[in-house]
Amino acid sequence: MDNNRLFTDEQLNAFASQVASRVAINTKDVLTSDEAAVYLGVSKSFLYKLTMRKEIPHYKPNGKLCFFERLELNRWAEQGRCTTTTELQDKAMAYTQKKGGKR
């Protein structure tokens, strides 16, 4: 191995494979369980738990393999949005101004 090289060919190939996998996940409309877990950043066991509880939209066309639509995963992930402190303060300010101090 050349001492001037930062990475081995194996490391570069592994990195290229990871990049290709991520690009595929972000361009495909329908994902496998493995791809969906990577896309959401969760473990496969957690994703399995969500599917068993029917908490996440999924498809089982043959009754065994599980598939996920990427856009539905996005909508599911966006369901639990937390309101920021600034938004809460703005709502409180608007509420108090609307009431005008009336009792």
N, C-alpha and C positions, 0 to 999 in steps of 0.2 A: 504494500500500500504506500502511496506517495504521502510523505509527511506533510506536504502543503495542503492536502485535502482536508476539509472540515468534516465531511460525512463519507461513510462507506457507500458503495453501490447498493448494498442491502438496505441501508437507512433511507437512501434516496428513493428506492423502489417502494418501500413501505410508505413513505410520505406521499409519493405520487398516487399510490393506491388509495390512501385516505382522502386525498383531495378529490380524486375521481368519484369516490363513493359519496362524498358530501355534495358534489355538483349534481350527481344523479338524483340524490334525495331531494334536492331543491328544485329539480326540473320535472320530476315525475308527478303525475296527478294522483296515482294510487300507489300506496306504500305497503310493504310487508310489515309484519310485527317488528322485526329487527330494525328496519329503516324508520318506522314510526317512533320507536324508543329512542333512537339516535336523534331524530328530528326534534322530539320534545325534550330531550336531555334527561330522560328518566330511565330507570332500569327496566329490563324486560319483565321482571316479576311484578313491578308496580303497574306496568301497562296491562299485563295479564289480569291483575286484580281489578283494574278499572273496567276491563271488558267483561269479566265475570259478574261484576255488580251492575253492568249495563249503564255505567256512568260516562262512557265515551262512545261516540258513534263509530261503528265498525261494521264490516260485512263478512259473512261466512258463506260464500256461494256454494261450497261443497260440504258445509257443516263442520269442517275441520280447520282449514287454513283461514287465517284472519287477515283482512285487508282494511286499509284506512285511506280515506280521501284527505289529501294534504290540506285543502281549503277547510274541510270540516274540523281538522285538528287545530287549525288556526283559530276558528270560531270558538271551539271548545276551550282553548288556552286563554282566550280573551274574555271569557265569561266572568272570571273572578277578579275583575279590575278593582284595585283599591284606590279610594279617593285620596288625593294628596292633601296635605295640611293647608296649602294655599287655597285649594278648591273649597275645602270646608270653611275656611275663614271668609272667603268670598260669599259663600252661601249664607253664612251667619250674618255678615254685614248686610247683604241684600234683604234678608228676613227682617232684621231690626229696622232697616230704613223703610221697608214696606209697611211695617206695623206702625211706625211713627211714634212709638212710645205709648200708644193707646192701650188702655186696660179694659 
